[in-house]
Amino acid sequence: MKTLSTLLLASLMLALAPRGQAQTAAELREMAKEAEVKQEELINLEKETAHALQWNTGTFFRRIYGDDFIGVLETGRVLDKASYIQSIETSTAKYASFVASDIRVRMYQDTAVVTCLWSARGTQDDRSFSRQYRVTHVYVYGQRGWQAVASQQTLLPG
């Protein structure tokens, strides 16, 4: 299904290209392959994000989050990169599991919007919890690869 949609996109791009600028089928296949690789990179970044949150480590976020990153927590609190990392590293939550699933990637040239479901279980202040969040990340592709520039978390009821 994924390959079919990629080929359809490539065909549409070829059909809409101005005369004299039409790309060869090989060039379109290469572009589709690059897009698929970028999508896989983003899916892996979402899984790595969940892993870093599970272990309350900021190292991953220092590398992947852009210097101008802005995140909105489930409480509505807005944090910059440094504050976001500090909140992760000083959190009293101890996670037994933290999983990113239902990862969906939409790409717009060098920008991507990624949505996913975070499912977390653990303890905080000696109380057990089980939570789910809907999360949106905005990434920009540049010299350092994908950099997250914005995040929005919504705690789901239940």
DSSP file with accessible surface (Angstrom, degrees, kcal/mol):
  #  RESIDUE AA STRUCTURE BP1 BP2  ACC     N-H-->O    O-->H-N    N-H-->O    O-->H-N    TCO  KAPPA ALPHA  PHI   PSI    X-CA   Y-CA   Z-CA
    1    1 A M     >        0   0  186      0, 0.0     4,-2.4     0, 0.0     5,-0.2   0.000 360.0 360.0 360.0 -44.6    0.0    0.0    0.0
    2    2 A K  H  >  +     0   0   75      2,-0.2     4,-2.1     1,-0.2     5,-0.1   0.913 360.0  48.0 -63.0 -42.1    2.8    2.4    0.9
    3    3 A T  H  > S+     0   0   88      2,-0.2     4,-2.6     1,-0.2    -1,-0.2   0.906 110.3  52.5 -66.3 -40.0    4.7    1.6   -2.3
    4    4 A L  H  > S+     0   0   99      1,-0.2     4,-2.6     2,-0.2    -2,-0.2   0.935 110.3  47.1 -62.3 -45.6    1.5    2.1   -4.3
    5    5 A S  H  X S+     0   0   64     -4,-2.4     4,-2.3     1,-0.2    -1,-0.2   0.885 111.6  51.7 -65.7 -34.9    0.8    5.5   -2.8
    6    6 A T  H  X S+     0   0   22     -4,-2.1     4,-2.4     2,-0.2    -1,-0.2   0.927 111.4  46.8 -65.9 -42.9    4.5    6.5   -3.4
    7    7 A L  H  X S+     0   0   86     -4,-2.6     4,-2.5     2,-0.2    -2,-0.2   0.890 111.2  51.7 -66.4 -38.4    4.2    5.5   -7.0
    8    8 A L  H  X S+     0   0  107     -4,-2.6     4,-2.5     2,-0.2    -2,-0.2   0.918 110.0  49.6 -63.9 -40.8    1.0    7.4   -7.4
    9    9 A L  H  X S+     0   0   99     -4,-2.3     4,-2.5     1,-0.2    -2,-0.2   0.930 111.1  49.2 -62.2 -44.2    2.5   10.5   -5.9
   10   10 A A  H  X S+     0   0   10     -4,-2.4     4,-2.1     1,-0.2    -2,-0.2   0.911 111.2  49.7 -62.6 -41.2    5.5   10.2   -8.3
   11   11 A S  H  X S+     0   0   72     -4,-2.5     4,-2.5     2,-0.2    -1,-0.2   0.910 110.4  50.2 -64.2 -41.4    3.1    9.8  -11.3
   12   12 A L  H  X S+     0   0   97     -4,-2.5     4,-2.3     1,-0.2    -2,-0.2   0.921 109.0  51.6 -63.6 -41.7    1.2   12.8  -10.2
   13   13 A M  H  X S+     0   0   66     -4,-2.5     4,-0.9     1,-0.2    -1,-0.2   0.901 110.9  48.6 -61.5 -40.4    4.3   14.9   -9.9
   14   14 A L  H >< S+     0   0   69     -4,-2.1     3,-0.6     1,-0.2    -2,-0.2   0.926 111.8  48.7 -65.2 -42.8    5.3   13.8  -13.4
   15   15 A A  H 3< S+     0   0   82     -4,-2.5    -2,-0.2     1,-0.2    -1,-0.2   0.853 114.9  44.8 -67.3 -33.9    1.9   14.7  -14.9
   16   16 A L  H 3< S+     0   0  130     -4,-2.3    -1,-0.2    -5,-0.2    -2,-0.2   0.543  85.8 113.5 -89.1  -7.5    1.9   18.1  -13.2
   17   17 A A  S << S-     0   0   28     -4,-0.9     5,-0.2    -3,-0.6     3,-0.1  -0.401  76.6-106.5 -66.0 138.1    5.5   19.0  -14.1
   18   18 A P    >   -     0   0   77      0, 0.0     3,-2.2     0, 0.0     4,-0.2  -0.294  47.4 -85.7 -61.4 151.3    5.7   21.9  -16.6
   19   19 A R  T 3  S+     0   0  248      1,-0.3    -3,-0.0     2,-0.2     0, 0.0  -0.276 117.7  24.2 -58.9 141.0    6.7   21.0  -20.1
   20   20 A G  T 3  S+     0   0   87     -3,-0.1    -1,-0.3     1,-0.0    -3,-0.0   0.284 116.0  68.6  86.2 -12.3   10.5   20.8  -20.5
   21   21 A Q    <   +     0   0  136     -3,-2.2    -2,-0.2     2,-0.1     2,-0.1   0.234  63.8 134.4-118.6   8.0   10.9   20.2  -16.8
   22   22 A A        -     0   0   63     -4,-0.2     2,-0.3    -5,-0.2    -8,-0.1  -0.385  50.8-133.2 -61.0 136.7    9.4   16.7  -16.6
   23   23 A Q        -     0   0   71      1,-0.1    -1,-0.1   -10,-0.1    -6,-0.1  -0.648  20.5-106.0 -93.0 152.8   11.6   14.4  -14.6
   24   24 A T     >  -     0   0   78     -2,-0.3     4,-2.3     1,-0.1     5,-0.2  -0.280  29.0-111.2 -71.5 161.2   12.5   10.9  -15.7
   25   25 A A  H  > S+     0   0   54      1,-0.2     4,-2.5     2,-0.2     5,-0.2   0.882 119.7  55.2 -60.3 -36.5   10.9    7.9  -14.1
   26   26 A A  H  > S+     0   0   54      1,-0.2     4,-2.2     2,-0.2    -1,-0.2   0.909 107.2  49.2 -64.7 -40.5   14.2    7.1  -12.5
   27   27 A E  H  > S+     0   0   97      1,-0.2     4,-2.4     2,-0.2    -1,-0.2   0.911 111.4  49.5 -65.3 -40.0   14.5   10.5  -10.9
   28   28 A L  H  X S+     0   0    8     -4,-2.3     4,-2.5     2,-0.2    -2,-0.2   0.897 109.6  51.1 -65.9 -39.4   10.9   10.2   -9.6
   29   29 A R  H  X S+     0   0  150     -4,-2.5     4,-2.5     2,-0.2    -1,-0.2   0.912 110.2  50.3 -62.7 -41.0   11.7    6.7   -8.1
   30   30 A E  H  X S+     0   0   96     -4,-2.2     4,-2.5     2,-0.2    -2,-0.2   0.918 110.6  48.9 -63.7 -42.4   14.8    8.2   -6.4
   31   31 A M  H  X S+     0   0   67     -4,-2.4     4,-2.3     2,-0.2    -2,-0.2   0.911 111.8  49.1 -63.2 -41.5   12.7   11.0   -5.0
   32   32 A A  H  X S+     0   0   14     -4,-2.5     4,-2.3     2,-0.2    -2,-0.2   0.903 110.5  50.8 -64.9 -39.5   10.1    8.6   -3.7
   33   33 A K  H  X S+     0   0  131     -4,-2.5     4,-2.3     2,-0.2    -2,-0.2   0.921 110.1  49.5 -64.1 -43.4   12.8    6.4   -2.2
   34   34 A E  H  X S+     0   0   97     -4,-2.5     4,-2.4     1,-0.2    -2,-0.2   0.903 110.3  51.0 -61.5 -41.3   14.3    9.4   -0.4
   35   35 A A  H  X S+     0   0   38     -4,-2.3     4,-2.3     1,-0.2    -1,-0.2   0.905 109.7  50.1 -63.4 -40.3   10.9   10.4    0.9
   36   36 A E  H  X S+     0   0   70     -4,-2.3     4,-2.2     2,-0.2    -2,-0.2   0.908 109.9  50.4 -66.0 -39.9   10.4    6.9    2.2
   37   37 A V  H  X S+     0   0   74     -4,-2.3     4,-2.3     1,-0.2    -2,-0.2   0.926 110.3  50.2 -63.0 -43.5   13.8    6.9    4.0
   38   38 A K  H  X S+     0   0   39     -4,-2.4     4,-2.1     1,-0.2    -2,-0.2   0.903 108.8  52.4 -63.3 -38.7   12.9   10.3    5.6
   39   39 A Q  H  X S+     0   0   47     -4,-2.3     4,-2.3     1,-0.2    -1,-0.2   0.925 109.2  49.1 -62.3 -44.0    9.6    8.9    6.8
   40   40 A E  H  X S+     0   0   77     -4,-2.2     4,-2.5     1,-0.2    -1,-0.2   0.887 108.2  54.5 -63.4 -39.0   11.3    5.9    8.4
   41   41 A E  H  X S+     0   0   73     -4,-2.3     4,-2.3     1,-0.2    -1,-0.2   0.924 109.4  48.0 -59.3 -42.8   13.8    8.2   10.1
   42   42 A L  H  X S+     0   0    0     -4,-2.1     4,-2.1     2,-0.2    -2,-0.2   0.901 109.6  51.5 -67.8 -39.3   10.9   10.2   11.6
   43   43 A I  H  X S+     0   0   32     -4,-2.3     4,-2.0     1,-0.2    -1,-0.2   0.938 111.1  48.8 -62.2 -43.7    9.2    7.0   12.8
   44   44 A N  H  X S+     0   0   75     -4,-2.5     4,-2.6     1,-0.2    -2,-0.2   0.889 107.8  54.7 -63.1 -38.7   12.4    5.9   14.5
   45   45 A L  H  X S+     0   0   15     -4,-2.3     4,-2.3     2,-0.2    -1,-0.2   0.899 106.6  51.4 -62.5 -38.4   12.8    9.4   16.1
   46   46 A E  H  X S+     0   0    0     -4,-2.1     4,-1.9     2,-0.2    -1,-0.2   0.921 111.2  47.1 -65.3 -40.0    9.4    9.1   17.6
   47   47 A K  H  X S+     0   0  117     -4,-2.0     4,-2.0     1,-0.2    -2,-0.2   0.899 112.3  50.0 -67.1 -39.1   10.2    5.7   19.1
   48   48 A E  H  X S+     0   0   82     -4,-2.6     4,-2.7     2,-0.2    -2,-0.2   0.859 106.2  57.1 -67.3 -33.9   13.6    7.0   20.4
   49   49 A T  H  X S+     0   0    0     -4,-2.3     4,-2.4     2,-0.2    -2,-0.2   0.941 107.2  47.7 -59.8 -47.8   11.7    9.9   22.0
   50   50 A A  H  X S+     0   0    3     -4,-1.9     4,-2.4     1,-0.2    -2,-0.2   0.914 111.8  50.6 -60.5 -41.8    9.5    7.5   23.9
   51   51 A H  H  X S+     0   0  111     -4,-2.0     4,-1.6     2,-0.2    -2,-0.2   0.925 110.3  49.0 -63.2 -43.9   12.6    5.5   25.0
   52   52 A A  H  <>S+     0   0    5     -4,-2.7     5,-2.1     1,-0.2     4,-0.3   0.890 111.7  49.8 -64.4 -37.7   14.4    8.7   26.2
   53   53 A L  H ><5S+     0   0   14     -4,-2.4     3,-1.2     1,-0.2    -1,-0.2   0.902 105.7  56.9 -66.7 -39.2   11.3    9.8   28.2
   54   54 A Q  H 3<5S+     0   0   34     -4,-2.4    41,-0.7     1,-0.3    -1,-0.2   0.883 113.9  39.1 -58.9 -36.5   11.1    6.3   29.8
   55   55 A W  T 3<5S-     0   0  156     -4,-1.6    -1,-0.3    -5,-0.1    -2,-0.2   0.334 106.4-125.9 -99.2   8.5   14.6    6.7   31.1
   56   56 A N  T < 5 +     0   0   27     -3,-1.2     2,-0.4    -4,-0.3    -3,-0.2   0.877  58.3 149.1  51.5  43.6   14.3   10.4   32.0
   57   57 A T      < -     0   0   51     -5,-2.1     4,-0.3    -6,-0.1    -1,-0.2  -0.911  39.0-165.3-113.4 135.7   17.4   11.3   30.0
   58   58 A G     >  +     0   0    0     -2,-0.4     4,-2.1     1,-0.2     5,-0.2   0.533  68.8  92.7 -93.0  -7.7   17.9   14.6   28.2
   59   59 A T  H  > S+     0   0   96      1,-0.2     4,-1.3     2,-0.2    -1,-0.2   0.910  86.4  49.4 -55.2 -47.1   20.7   13.6   25.9
   60   60 A F  H  > S+     0   0   15      1,-0.2     4,-2.4     2,-0.2     3,-0.3   0.921 111.1  50.1 -58.0 -44.8   18.5   12.6   23.0
   61   61 A F  H  > S+     0   0    0     -4,-0.3     4,-2.1     1,-0.2    -1,-0.2   0.839 104.1  57.8 -69.2 -32.5   16.6   15.9   23.2
   62   62 A R  H  < S+     0   0  111     -4,-2.1    -1,-0.2     1,-0.2    -2,-0.2   0.866 114.4  39.8 -62.4 -34.1   19.7   18.0   23.2
   63   63 A R  H  < S+     0   0  132     -4,-1.3    -2,-0.2    -3,-0.3    -1,-0.2   0.886 125.8  31.3 -82.8 -40.5   20.7   16.3   19.9
   64   64 A I  H  < S+     0   0   10     -4,-2.4    84,-2.0    -5,-0.2     2,-0.4   0.782  99.2  82.4 -96.6 -30.0   17.3   16.2   18.2
   65   65 A Y  E  < S-a  148   0A   0     -4,-2.1    84,-0.2    -5,-0.3    74,-0.1  -0.641  80.6-121.6 -83.8 131.8   15.4   19.3   19.4
   66   66 A G  E >   -     0   0A   4     82,-3.1     3,-2.0    -2,-0.4    15,-0.1  -0.250  22.6-111.5 -66.1 156.7   16.2   22.5   17.7
   67   67 A D  E 3  S+     0   0A 127      1,-0.3    14,-0.3    14,-0.1    15,-0.2   0.798 120.4  49.2 -60.8 -27.4   17.6   25.4   19.7
   68   68 A D  E 3  S+     0   0A 118     12,-0.1    -1,-0.3    13,-0.1    -2,-0.1   0.196  83.4 146.9 -97.9  18.8   14.3   27.3   19.0
   69   69 A F  E <   -     0   0A   1     -3,-2.0    12,-0.8    79,-0.2     2,-0.4  -0.211  27.7-168.8 -56.3 139.5   12.1   24.4   20.1
   70   70 A I  E     -aB 150  80A  80     79,-1.5    81,-1.6    10,-0.2     2,-0.4  -0.998   4.1-170.8-131.2 127.3    8.8   25.2   21.8
   71   71 A G  E     -aB 151  79A   0      8,-3.0     8,-3.0    -2,-0.4     2,-0.6  -0.948  13.8-153.5-122.0 141.6    6.8   22.5   23.6
   72   72 A V  E     -aB 152  78A  32     79,-2.4    81,-2.1    -2,-0.4     6,-0.2  -0.963  19.7-148.0-112.8 117.0    3.3   22.6   25.0
   73   73 A L    >   -     0   0   22      4,-2.8     3,-2.2    -2,-0.6    82,-0.0  -0.258  32.6 -98.0 -76.3 171.2    2.7   20.1   27.8
   74   74 A E  T 3  S+     0   0   70      1,-0.3    81,-0.2     2,-0.1    -1,-0.1   0.737 125.0  58.4 -63.4 -19.9   -0.6   18.4   28.5
   75   75 A T  T 3  S-     0   0  107      2,-0.1    -1,-0.3    79,-0.1     3,-0.1   0.537 120.7-107.9 -83.9  -9.2   -1.1   21.0   31.2
   76   76 A G  S <  S+     0   0   48     -3,-2.2     2,-0.2     1,-0.3    -2,-0.1   0.333  71.5 145.8  95.5  -5.1   -0.9   23.8   28.7
   77   77 A R        -     0   0  143     -5,-0.1    -4,-2.8     1,-0.1     2,-0.5  -0.466  41.9-141.9 -68.6 133.4    2.5   24.9   30.0
   78   78 A V  E     -B   72   0A  92     -6,-0.2     2,-0.4    -2,-0.2    -6,-0.2  -0.861  23.0-177.6-102.0 128.1    4.8   26.2   27.3
   79   79 A L  E     -B   71   0A   7     -8,-3.0    -8,-3.0    -2,-0.5     2,-0.1  -0.963  20.0-139.0-127.9 143.7    8.5   25.3   27.6
   80   80 A D  E  >  -B   70   0A  79     -2,-0.4     4,-2.7   -10,-0.2     5,-0.2  -0.296  46.9 -86.5 -84.4-178.9   11.6   26.1   25.6
   81   81 A K  H  > S+     0   0   28    -12,-0.8     4,-2.6   -14,-0.3     5,-0.2   0.930 126.9  46.3 -58.0 -50.3   14.2   23.5   24.8
   82   82 A A  H  > S+     0   0   69      1,-0.2     4,-2.4     2,-0.2    -1,-0.2   0.922 115.5  45.8 -62.2 -43.6   16.2   24.0   28.1
   83   83 A S  H  > S+     0   0   41      2,-0.2     4,-2.3     1,-0.2    -1,-0.2   0.881 111.9  52.4 -67.3 -37.5   13.1   24.0   30.3
   84   84 A Y  H  X S+     0   0    4     -4,-2.7     4,-1.7     2,-0.2    -2,-0.2   0.948 111.3  45.9 -64.1 -46.0   11.7   21.0   28.5
   85   85 A I  H  X S+     0   0    9     -4,-2.6     4,-2.7    -5,-0.2     5,-0.2   0.923 111.7  52.1 -63.8 -41.5   14.9   19.0   29.0
   86   86 A Q  H  X S+     0   0  124     -4,-2.4     4,-2.0    -5,-0.2    -1,-0.2   0.915 107.0  53.0 -61.7 -40.4   15.1   20.0   32.6
   87   87 A S  H  < S+     0   0   34     -4,-2.3     4,-0.4     1,-0.2    -1,-0.2   0.865 111.5  46.9 -64.6 -33.0   11.5   18.9   33.2
   88   88 A I  H >< S+     0   0    9     -4,-1.7     3,-0.8     1,-0.2    -2,-0.2   0.942 113.9  45.9 -71.4 -47.5   12.4   15.5   31.8
   89   89 A E  H 3< S+     0   0   84     -4,-2.7    -2,-0.2     1,-0.2    -1,-0.2   0.761 118.3  41.8 -71.0 -23.7   15.6   15.0   33.8
   90   90 A T  T 3< S+     0   0   95     -4,-2.0    -1,-0.2    -5,-0.2    -2,-0.2   0.380  84.2 127.9-103.9   3.7   14.0   16.2   37.1
   91   91 A S    <   -     0   0   31     -3,-0.8    -3,-0.1    -4,-0.4    -4,-0.0  -0.310  52.9-149.6 -61.5 141.4   10.7   14.3   36.7
   92   92 A T        +     0   0   71      2,-0.1    33,-0.5    32,-0.0     2,-0.2   0.451  64.2 113.1 -89.3  -1.4    9.7   12.1   39.7
   93   93 A A        -     0   0    1     31,-0.2     2,-0.5    32,-0.1    31,-0.2  -0.530  51.0-162.9 -72.5 134.1    7.9    9.7   37.3
   94   94 A K  E     -C  123   0A 123     29,-3.0    29,-2.6    -2,-0.2     2,-0.4  -0.982  14.3-147.9-118.4 115.4    9.5    6.3   37.0
   95   95 A Y  E     -C  122   0A  41    -41,-0.7    27,-0.3    -2,-0.5     3,-0.1  -0.713  24.8-174.2 -93.7 131.6    8.3    4.5   33.9
   96   96 A A  E    S-     0   0A  65     25,-2.4     2,-0.3    -2,-0.4    26,-0.2   0.795  86.0  -0.2 -82.4 -33.5    7.8    0.7   33.6
   97   97 A S  E     -C  121   0A  26     24,-1.8    24,-2.3    -3,-0.1    -1,-0.4  -0.989  56.5-178.1-153.7 150.5    7.0    1.3   30.0
   98   98 A F  E     +C  120   0A  12     -2,-0.3     2,-0.4    22,-0.2    22,-0.2  -0.870  18.9 178.6-150.1 111.9    6.7    4.2   27.5
   99   99 A V  E     -C  119   0A  76     20,-2.6    20,-2.5    -2,-0.3     2,-0.5  -0.956  21.8-151.6-126.2 136.1    5.6    3.3   24.0
  100  100 A A  E     +C  118   0A  10     -2,-0.4     2,-0.3    18,-0.2    18,-0.2  -0.921  33.2 156.2-101.3 126.0    5.0    5.4   20.9
  101  101 A S  E     +C  117   0A  46     16,-2.7    16,-3.0    -2,-0.5     3,-0.2  -0.815  45.0  46.5-138.5-179.8    2.4    3.9   18.5
  102  102 A D  E    S-     0   0A  60     -2,-0.3     2,-0.5    14,-0.2    -1,-0.2   0.905  73.8-176.3  48.4  46.6    0.0    4.9   15.8
  103  103 A I  E     -     0   0A  33     13,-0.2     2,-0.4    -3,-0.1    13,-0.2  -0.649   6.8-175.3 -81.1 124.1    2.8    7.0   14.3
  104  104 A R  E     -C  115   0A 149     11,-3.0    11,-2.3    -2,-0.5     2,-0.5  -0.984   6.2-161.6-124.9 130.8    1.7    9.0   11.3
  105  105 A V  E     -C  114   0A  22     -2,-0.4     2,-0.5     9,-0.2     9,-0.2  -0.938   8.8-177.1-116.9 129.4    4.0   11.1    9.2
  106  106 A R  E     -C  113   0A 129      7,-2.3     7,-2.7    -2,-0.5     2,-0.4  -0.996  15.4-158.0-123.3 124.9    3.0   13.9    6.8
  107  107 A M  E     -C  112   0A  51     -2,-0.5     2,-0.4     5,-0.2     5,-0.2  -0.861  17.9-178.1-110.7 140.6    5.8   15.6    4.8
  108  108 A Y  E >   -C  111   0A 125      3,-3.6     3,-1.8    -2,-0.4     2,-0.3  -0.851  65.3 -72.5-133.8  89.1    5.9   19.0    3.2
  109  109 A Q  T 3  S-     0   0  181     -2,-0.4    -1,-0.1     1,-0.3     0, 0.0  -0.394 119.5  -6.6  56.0-112.8    9.2   19.4    1.5
  110  110 A D  T 3  S+     0   0   85     -2,-0.3    31,-3.2    -3,-0.1     2,-0.4   0.137 125.8  79.1 -98.3  19.7   11.7   19.8    4.3
  111  111 A T  E <   -CD 108 140A  54     -3,-1.8    -3,-3.6    29,-0.2     2,-0.4  -0.969  58.0-170.9-125.3 143.5    9.1   20.0    7.1
  112  112 A A  E     -CD 107 139A   0     27,-2.6    27,-2.9    -2,-0.4     2,-0.5  -0.996  14.5-154.6-136.1 141.5    7.2   17.1    8.6
  113  113 A V  E     -CD 106 138A  25     -7,-2.7    -7,-2.3    -2,-0.4     2,-0.5  -0.976  19.7-171.9-112.1 122.1    4.3   16.9   11.0
  114  114 A V  E     -CD 105 137A   0     23,-3.0    23,-2.9    -2,-0.5     2,-0.4  -0.967   4.8-173.8-120.5 127.7    4.3   13.7   13.0
  115  115 A T  E     +CD 104 136A  34    -11,-2.3   -11,-3.0    -2,-0.5     2,-0.3  -0.902  14.3 155.7-116.3 149.1    1.4   12.5   15.2
  116  116 A C  E     - D   0 135A   0     19,-2.1    19,-2.5    -2,-0.4     2,-0.5  -0.966  40.0-107.9-158.1 174.8    1.4    9.5   17.5
  117  117 A L  E     -CD 101 134A  22    -16,-3.0   -16,-2.7    -2,-0.3     2,-0.5  -0.960  26.0-156.8-112.3 123.1    0.0    7.9   20.6
  118  118 A W  E     -CD 100 133A   4     15,-2.8    15,-2.4    -2,-0.5     2,-0.5  -0.911   7.4-170.3 -99.0 130.5    2.1    7.7   23.7
  119  119 A S  E     +CD  99 132A  32    -20,-2.5   -20,-2.6    -2,-0.5     2,-0.4  -0.990  10.9 179.5-120.5 122.0    1.2    5.0   26.3
  120  120 A A  E     -CD  98 131A   1     11,-3.0    11,-3.0    -2,-0.5     2,-0.4  -0.972  12.6-179.4-129.7 138.6    3.0    5.2   29.6
  121  121 A R  E     +CD  97 130A 133    -24,-2.3   -25,-2.4    -2,-0.4   -24,-1.8  -0.987  33.5  93.6-130.5 143.4    2.8    3.1   32.8
  122  122 A G  E     -CD  95 129A  10      7,-2.1     7,-2.7    -2,-0.4     2,-0.3  -0.970  61.6 -71.6 173.0-156.6    4.8    3.7   36.0
  123  123 A T  E     -CD  94 128A  59    -29,-2.6   -29,-3.0    -2,-0.3     2,-0.3  -0.959  27.0-176.7-132.5 151.0    4.8    5.3   39.4
  124  124 A Q  E >  S- D   0 127A  53      3,-2.3     3,-1.2    -2,-0.3   -31,-0.2  -0.945  79.0  -7.8-148.3 124.6    5.1    8.8   40.6
  125  125 A D  T 3  S-     0   0  115    -33,-0.5     3,-0.1    -2,-0.3   -32,-0.1   0.912 130.5 -55.9  53.8  45.5    5.3    9.8   44.3
  126  126 A D  T 3  S+     0   0  170      1,-0.2     2,-0.4     0, 0.0    -1,-0.3   0.667 115.5 115.2  62.3  21.0    4.6    6.1   45.2
  127  127 A R  E <   -D  124   0A 194     -3,-1.2    -3,-2.3     2,-0.0    -1,-0.2  -0.976  64.0-127.6-121.5 132.9    1.3    6.1   43.1
  128  128 A S  E     -D  123   0A 110     -2,-0.4     2,-0.3    -5,-0.2    -5,-0.3  -0.446  30.3-177.4 -73.9 148.3    0.8    3.9   40.1
  129  129 A F  E     -D  122   0A  28     -7,-2.7    -7,-2.1    -2,-0.1     2,-0.3  -0.981  22.3-166.9-144.1 157.2   -0.4    5.5   36.8
  130  130 A S  E     +D  121   0A  83     -2,-0.3     2,-0.3    -9,-0.2    -9,-0.2  -0.942  25.8 171.4-141.7 118.7   -1.3    4.5   33.3
  131  131 A R  E     -D  120   0A  66    -11,-3.0   -11,-3.0    -2,-0.3     2,-0.4  -0.948  21.3-159.9-132.9 152.5   -1.6    7.4   30.8
  132  132 A Q  E     -D  119   0A  87     24,-0.4    24,-3.1    -2,-0.3     2,-0.4  -0.990  12.0-172.5-131.5 142.4   -2.1    8.0   27.2
  133  133 A Y  E     -DE 118 155A   9    -15,-2.4   -15,-2.8    -2,-0.4     2,-0.5  -0.977  22.1-139.5-129.9 145.2   -1.3   11.1   25.2
  134  134 A R  E     -DE 117 154A  95     20,-2.4    20,-2.4    -2,-0.4     2,-0.4  -0.903  34.3-168.9 -96.9 131.0   -1.9   12.3   21.7
  135  135 A V  E     -DE 116 153A   1    -19,-2.5   -19,-2.1    -2,-0.5     2,-0.4  -0.966  17.9-165.4-129.1 140.7    1.3   14.0   20.5
  136  136 A T  E     -DE 115 152A  50     16,-2.3    16,-2.2    -2,-0.4     2,-0.4  -0.994   8.8-174.3-123.7 129.1    2.2   16.2   17.6
  137  137 A H  E     -DE 114 151A   0    -23,-2.9   -23,-3.0    -2,-0.4     2,-0.5  -0.975  12.4-152.6-119.6 140.9    5.8   17.0   16.6
  138  138 A V  E     -DE 113 150A  42     12,-2.4    11,-3.1    -2,-0.4    12,-1.3  -0.964  18.6-171.4-111.6 126.0    6.9   19.4   13.9
  139  139 A Y  E     -DE 112 148A   0    -27,-2.9   -27,-2.6    -2,-0.5     2,-0.4  -0.904  12.3-157.9-117.3 148.3   10.3   18.6   12.4
  140  140 A V  E     -DE 111 147A  60      7,-2.5     7,-2.1    -2,-0.3     2,-0.5  -0.985  16.4-136.7-123.7 134.7   12.5   20.6   10.0
  141  141 A Y  E     + E   0 146A  78    -31,-3.2     5,-0.2    -2,-0.4     2,-0.2  -0.799  43.4 134.0 -94.6 127.1   15.1   18.9    7.9
  142  142 A G  E >   - E   0 145A  39      3,-1.8     3,-2.1    -2,-0.5     0, 0.0  -0.680  69.7 -50.2-146.7-156.8   18.5   20.7    7.6
  143  143 A Q  T 3  S+     0   0  207      1,-0.3     3,-0.1    -2,-0.2    -2,-0.0   0.789 133.3  48.4 -60.1 -31.1   22.2   20.2    7.8
  144  144 A R  T 3  S-     0   0  145      1,-0.4    -1,-0.3   -80,-0.0     2,-0.2   0.235 115.7-116.9 -93.2  13.9   21.9   18.3   11.1
  145  145 A G  E <  S+ E   0 142A  19     -3,-2.1    -3,-1.8     2,-0.1    -1,-0.4  -0.561  73.8   0.9  84.5-152.9   19.1   16.1    9.8
  146  146 A W  E     - E   0 141A   8     -5,-0.2     2,-0.4    -2,-0.2    -5,-0.2  -0.549  66.4-174.0 -74.1 131.6   15.7   16.2   11.4
  147  147 A Q  E     - E   0 140A  23     -7,-2.1    -7,-2.5    -2,-0.3     2,-0.4  -0.997  22.3-131.4-126.8 127.6   15.2   18.7   14.2
  148  148 A A  E     +aE  65 139A   0    -84,-2.0   -82,-3.1    -2,-0.4    -9,-0.3  -0.620  28.7 171.3 -75.8 131.4   12.1   19.0   16.3
  149  149 A V  E     +     0   0A  35    -11,-3.1   -79,-1.5    -2,-0.4     2,-0.3   0.560  62.4  20.8-116.1 -15.8   10.9   22.6   16.5
  150  150 A A  E     -aE  70 138A  33    -12,-1.3   -12,-2.4   -81,-0.2    -1,-0.3  -0.994  56.8-175.5-154.5 150.7    7.5   22.2   18.1
  151  151 A S  E     -aE  71 137A   7    -81,-1.6   -79,-2.4    -2,-0.3     2,-0.4  -0.995   4.7-170.7-147.0 144.1    5.6   19.8   20.2
  152  152 A Q  E     -aE  72 136A  79    -16,-2.2   -16,-2.3    -2,-0.3     2,-0.4  -0.988   8.2-166.9-137.0 125.6    2.0   19.5   21.6
  153  153 A Q  E     - E   0 135A  12    -81,-2.1     2,-0.5    -2,-0.4   -18,-0.2  -0.944   2.5-170.5-115.0 136.5    0.9   16.9   24.1
  154  154 A T  E     - E   0 134A  71    -20,-2.4   -20,-2.4    -2,-0.4     2,-0.4  -0.984  18.7-138.3-126.7 119.4   -2.7   16.2   25.0
  155  155 A L  E     - E   0 133A  83     -2,-0.5   -22,-0.2   -81,-0.2    -2,-0.0  -0.617  22.4-136.1 -74.5 127.1   -3.5   13.9   27.9
  156  156 A L        -     0   0   54    -24,-3.1   -24,-0.4    -2,-0.4    -1,-0.0  -0.583  24.6-102.2 -84.8 146.9   -6.4   11.5   27.0
  157  157 A P              0   0  130      0, 0.0    -1,-0.1     0, 0.0   -26,-0.0  -0.309 360.0 360.0 -65.6 151.7   -9.2   10.9   29.5
  158  158 A G              0   0  115    -27,-0.0   -28,-0.2     0, 0.0    -2,-0.0  -0.126 360.0 360.0 120.0 360.0   -9.2    7.7   31.4
